[in-house]
Amino acid sequence: MELTILWFVLIAILWIGYLVLEGFDFGVGMLMPILSRNKDKAKQDTERRLIINTIGPVWDGNEVWLITAGGATFAAFPEWYATLFSGFYIPLLLILLALIVRGVAFEYRGKINDDRWRARCDQAIIFGSWIPAILWGVAFANLVRGVELDAAHQYVGGFWALLNPFALLGGLTTLVLFLLHGAVFIALKTDGEVRVKARRLAGYFSVAAVVVAGGWAVWAQVAYSVPWTWAAVVVAALALVGVVIANAKAREGWAFLFSALAILAATVLIFGSMYPDVMPAHDPANSLNIDNASSTQYTLTVMTWVAVILVPVVLLYQSWTYWVFRRRLSTKDIPPPIGLSLKKIKDAAFGGPSSGSARSLDLTPAEDDKDTGTGAAPSGSAKRGPGDTSA
């Protein structure tokens, strides 16, 4: 196999890893306010912390797949990287900003024991999950459809040209698939009331995914793809039917595997439709392909040896992480809060009346500052449940 083909396949595999793993991350973030809807604010926050803790040990590791896919694209196909990131600058910038605020919210949600602080962090998590879930579908659908490139392989279509009907349906497709994937993952990782609600939602989303994703896949196959990718369409359809059946029988493990298989098959359809182009153009003469967009043979050879050595190590480590945090969680595993009082932090920053100086202020949470059912347990606490994070 030529190294250009090998690296096209490897980049597709990296994107499969990212979309499968980060897909349920996005789904969890989007479903958090829906599955924790409760009049009791303390119970609501406990359920939100439970939902966040299902991905607490793994969400940042899942994002590494995106960094690796981007780095591999830059090194193996620099022309593709340059045209893609310059032409899709606005949507990719929005995705980046969403991922940043989402990550910050995950890390700092439980640092301050204040309802308004947690509400702002929840909004950041929700925003940071919905935006990428939609825009990744829009971006990949445009790559399948083809974009306006000039003779120098520069994108000249503008932002609004990316929001065509096929691409918008692609964004809706990834949105529904990630909602389904996230609902199945929450049902797999939790117990109690949240598990029941997640499984019920997964039933609704599985039917919606069959309709929406099926419609987009058939459109892509008929209008822009090649004959052999019909196999990917069939696999995706069967996988989604498998999700419906497994979820109805409360077999969350099988349902999760089937939803992951559906995303895998959809990604195969995307990259199979593009090949041998890496960025198809409306005028085929201007398309970037694996030959005119690739690095030198020497660069690809060095990258191949590095990948052969390091990729198995990364896969083993991440597999071990999922194995360690495999147990289900329930609200009983969520400990009392220990977030700092917002008033004390303000006093420390600006010199509160109780201390006279920020240096002498004790930031240890007082008993009367605690709000049962919110915040997070201290590091090393015996009360901390498996997979509990700082949320």
N, C-alpha and C positions, 0 to 999 in steps of 0.2 A: 504493500500500500504506500502510495506517495505521502510524504510528510504533510503536504498541504491538505490532503483529504483527511489524514489522521487528525490534524489539529482542528479541522472543521467539525469532525465527529466529537473530539474531546470538548470543544467549546459547547456543543449541543448538550453533552452529558453534564457539564457544569451548570448550564441553565436548567436542565431537568432537576438537578439536585437543589438548586436555589428555589425554583418555583414549587417543588413538592414540599420542601422544608419551610421556607418562608411563607408559602401559601397558607398553611394552617396558622402560622403566626398572625398574618393579616386577618384571617377569619376570626381568631380569638379576640383580637383588638376590636373588630367591628361588632362582634356579638356581645361584648362585655356589658354595654348598657341594656341590651335586650334581655339577656339571661339573668341579670341582677335587679330587674325592676321589682321594687318592693317599697311599701309605705314606711316600713321600719328602716330608718336611715342606718342604724348600726348593723342590722342584718344585711342590708343592701351593700354596705361597704365590705363586710366580711365575705360576701359572695363575690364581689369584684376582686378582692385580693385572692380569693381561691382561684378564680378564672385566670388572673395574671400569673399566679404561681404554677399553673400547668405548663407555661412556657418559660418560666423564670430561669431555669438552669440552662436553657438551650437557645433562646432567641438570638443572642449576640453571636453564637457560633453559627447559626443558620445564615446570618448575613455575610459571613466570610465567603460563602459560595458566590455571592455577587461580586465581591472584591476580586476573587480569583478569576471569575469569568471575564471581568473587565480587564484585568491584568493580562490574561492569556490572549484576549482579543488584541490588546495594544502590542504585545510582543509578536504574535503570530501573523496578524493581519493589520498592520498599522494604518493602511489606507482605509480600511473598513472602520476602524476606531475613529479616525479623524473625521470622516464624512458623517458617521452616525452621531457622534457627540456634538458636532457643529450644527448639523441639520436638525437634530432633535433636541436642541439646547434647552428650550423652554420646558417641555415635558420632563426631561431628565433632571433639570434643576428643581422642578416641583417635587419630583420623587425624592431627590436628595434631601431637600428641606424637610419633607414629611418624615423621612427616616431619622433625621437628626432630632427633631422635636419628639418623636416617638421614643427614641432611645433615652433621651434626657428624662422624659416623663416616667419611664420604667424605673430608672435608677433613683429618682428623687421623690417619687410619690410618697413614700413612707418616711421621709426624713423629717417632715413637719406635721405635727398632729393638729391639723386645721381643716375644717370641712371645705372652705373655699379653695385652699391650696390643692386638696385632693381633686376637687371638681375641675380645676384648671388642668391638672395633669391628666385626668380622664379624657378631657376634651382633646388634649394633644395626642393621646394614644389613639383615640377614635379617628381624628384627622389623619394621623400618620399611618393608619391602616387602610382607610378608604381610598385615599389619593393614589398610592402605588398600586392597589388592587385593580383600579380602573385603568390607570395610565400604562401599566405594563401591557395590558391587552391591546390598548390603542397602538402602542409602539410596535408590537410584534405583528399585529394585523397589517400595518402599513408596510412592514418588511415583506410580508407575503404578497400583498397587492402590488408593490412596487411604488417608487417615489420619483419625483421629478429631479433628475440629475443632468447636469450639463456635460459637455465633452471632457471637462477636467475632473469629472466625478464629484462635483460639488452640488449640494442640495440647493435648489432654487425655488422650491415650492411654497415656502412660507409656513407659518404655524397653522393657519386655518385650513390649509390643504390637508393637514394630517387628520382633521376631524371630519372625515368622509363617512358615509353610512356603514361601509364595511368595517372600518376601524372602530367606530363607536359600538357596533355590535360585538366586535372583538373585546372591547373594554368591558361590556356587560357580561360577556362570557367568562372572562377571568374573575370578575366580581362574584358571579354566582358560584363558580367552581371553588373559589377560596372561602366563601361563606359556607358552602357544603363541607369542605375539607376541615374548616375550623370547628364547625358544629360536631362533626364526627370525632375530631380529636378531643374536644372537651368532654364528650360522652365517654370516650375511652379512658380519659385521665381523671375523672371525678366520680364521686358517689353521692347518692342522696338526691335532693330536689333539683340541683343544677344538672345532674346527669339526665334526669327524666326530661327536663325542659330542652336540653341540648339535643337529645334523641328525637324529640318531637319536631324541633326546628329542622333537623337533618332530613326528616321525611319530606317536609315541604320543599327544602332546597334541592333535594335529589330529583324531584319531579321537575322543578324549574330548570335544573341543569340539563336534563334530558332534552327539554324543549329548546332552550336558548343555545347551549353549547352544540347541540345536534344541528340546529339551523345554521349556525356560523360555520361548523365543520363541513357541512354539505356544500355551502356557498363557496368556501375556500377551495374545496376539492374540485368542484365543477368548473370554477372560473379561473383558478390560478395554480392548480397543483398538477401532479403527474400521476399516472395510473397506480404505481405501487403504493402510494400513500393512502389508497382506499383501505388498506389493511389497518393503518393507524386509526382511521375513522371508525371502522368496525370494532376494533379493540376498545376505543374510547366509549362507544355506545354500549357495548356489553359490560364494560366496567361500571358505567353509571347505572345500568339495570341491576348489576350486582350490589351496588350501594343501596338501592331501594329495597332489595330482598333482605340483605344482611341487616340493615337498620331496622326493618320491620320485625326481624327475629331477635333483636337486641344483641346481635353479634358485632359489637363495636370494632373489634380487632379486624375482622374481615371487611367491614365497611370502610375502615380507614385504608386498608391495603387497596381496595377497589377504587377509592377516590384518588389515591396517589397514582394508581395505574392510569386513571382517566387523564390526569394532568400530564403524566409521562407521554401518553399517546398523543395528546394535543401538541406537546412540544416537538415530538417526532414529525407530526404533520407540518408544523411551521418550518422546521429546518429542512425537511424533505422537499417542501414546496419551493424553498429558496435555492437549493443546490442545483447547479454548481455556482450560482451567484451567492454572494454574501450580502449584497445590497442591490436588489433588482431595480432597474430604472424603467420608466414608461417606454423609453427608446432603448431596446436591448443593446444597441451599440455603446451606450453610455454606462451599462451596468458594471458594478464591481463584482469580480468573481474570485475564486480561490487562487487563481494564478496572478492576476494583475493587482491584487490587494495584499499579497503575502510578503513576509520577510524573506531574507536570504536563506539558502539551504543550510548554511552554517548555524544561523540563529535557531532555526527549527530543530536541528539536530541536538544542540545544547539543551534546548527547552524539553525535548523528548526525554533525555537522560535524567534531567531534574524531576520531571513528572513521574517517571518510572520509580524513582527512589522515594519521593516525598508524598505522593498522592496516597499510596497504601497506608502510610503512617497517619495521615490526617483522617482517613476513613476509619481506621482502627480506633483512634482516639475519640472521634465523634460517636461511633457505635458504642463505645464503652460508656460515654456520658449518658446516652439514652438508656442503656441497661441499668446504670446506677439509679437513675431517677424514673424507674419504670412503674413504681407503685401508684395506685389511685390516691387521690386526695379528697378530703371532705372538709366541711366548715369546722369540724372538730380539730383539724390539723392547723388551723389558723390561730396563732397566739394573740394575746392582747397587744395593743399598740405601745410603742415607746418613742414615737416621733417627738421631736422637740416642740416646745410651745412657741407659736409664732410671736407672741408678745416678748418672750425672753430673747428670741433672735433679734427682734427689732431693738430691744434694749441693749443687746451686745453690740449691735452695729452703730447705734446712734447715742448710746449713753442713757440708759433708763433711769427713772427716778429712784428705783429700788437699790441701785448699786452705786450710782455716782460716777462710775467708769465702766467701760466695756471690759477692761482687763480683769476686774474683780468679780464679774458676774458669773454665777454658777449656771451652766447650761444643762445640768442634769434634770430630766423631766420630773416635776413634782407629782405626788399622787393625785392632786386635784386637777392637774393638767391633762390627765389621761381620759380618753374617750373610748369606752369599752366597745370592741368590735371594729376598731379602725387602727391604722398604723401597722407596724411590723415588730417582730420579736428581735431582741438584741442578738448580735453575732455570737454564736456558741451557746445560746440558751437551750436548755433541755426541753423547753416547750416548743421549740421551732419544729414545724412539720417538714417532712421530706419535700424537697423542691421549693421551700419557702424562700422568697426573695425579699428585697427591701421595699417592695411595693406597699 
